[in-house]
Amino acid sequence: MCAMARPRKPLLSRDLIVGTAGALVDAEGLAALSTRRLAAELGVSGPSLYNHFRTKDEILDAVADAVSAKIDLSMFEETDGRDWRTALHDWAVSYRAALADHPHIVPVLAQGPGRRPAGLRVADAVFGAMVRAGWPAAQATSIGALMRYFVTGSALGSFARGFVDDETAYDPADYPHLGQAHLLAEHRQKVDERAFETGLRALLDGLLVQHEAQVRRAGTPDGSASDSSANAER
C-alpha cells in the first residue's frame, strides 16, 4: 500500500492564521491586514479563512489575545508570595514588554478584553489579587483600569522618538531648555524605560498610601476590608 503524500503546504488552522496575521500586523501595521492579503500570505483562497473566523475583526481579536497570553500572571497566584505592590510592579513590566514586542496591536488591546479569553484571564487575575490584598471591589476595579491606562499608554508611542536627532532643530532662542533634545532619539530605549519605571513607581507609591489608609479604616491586621468599609468605597 502506498503511503499518502504529505501536503505541500501546512493545513490551515486557527493558530496558523493568527500567527500569520500577527506577523503581518507587526511588520506593516493594522492597515495592512485584510482577509484578501492574509489569504495571499497563507497561499489559500479568501473564503477558506471563514471556516475558522467569521470576520477580520475576529482575526484581530485573536491576534490581540495571543499577545495577552504572553503576559506573566504568576505573581498573582495565591502561592506566589509576592506582596500586592511587588506583584503589580512585576506584572506591569511583563505587560509592557509584551506590548513593546507588538506595538501595532496596542490600539486593539487598549479597547479592553471584550470576550477574549487571555485578556479576561489577565483582568480576572489582577482583580482577584487586589481583593485578596484587602482592596474593596470598586477600588480593585479602578486599579485594574488604571494599570491598563498606564501600560497601554506607555506602549502607544515613544517620548524620545518624538524629537528629531538634528541639533539645529531646536533654536535656543525659541526653546532655551531643549538644547539636548536632539540626543533623546539616540537613547530612545533607555529614556522610555526609565520614564516608565519612574511613573510606575510613583503610581504604586501612591496606591500604597491609599492601601495603608484602607487598612487603618478597616481595622484588621491583614487589611481585609469589612463590609461597611468596602461599601463606603463604592
Secondary structure, 3 states (H helix, E strand, C coil): CCCCCCCCCCCCCHHHHHHHHHHHHHHHCHHHCCHHHHHHHHCCCHHHHCCCCCCHHHHHHHHHHHHHCCCCCHHHCCCCCCCHHHHHHHHHHHHHHHHHHCHHHHHHHCCCCCCCHHHHHHHHHHHHHHHHCCCCHHHHHHHHHHHHHHHHHHHCCCCHHHCCCCCCCCCCCCCCCCCCHHHCHHHHHHHHHHHHHHHHHHHHHHHHHHHHHHHHHHCCCCCCCCHHHHHHHC
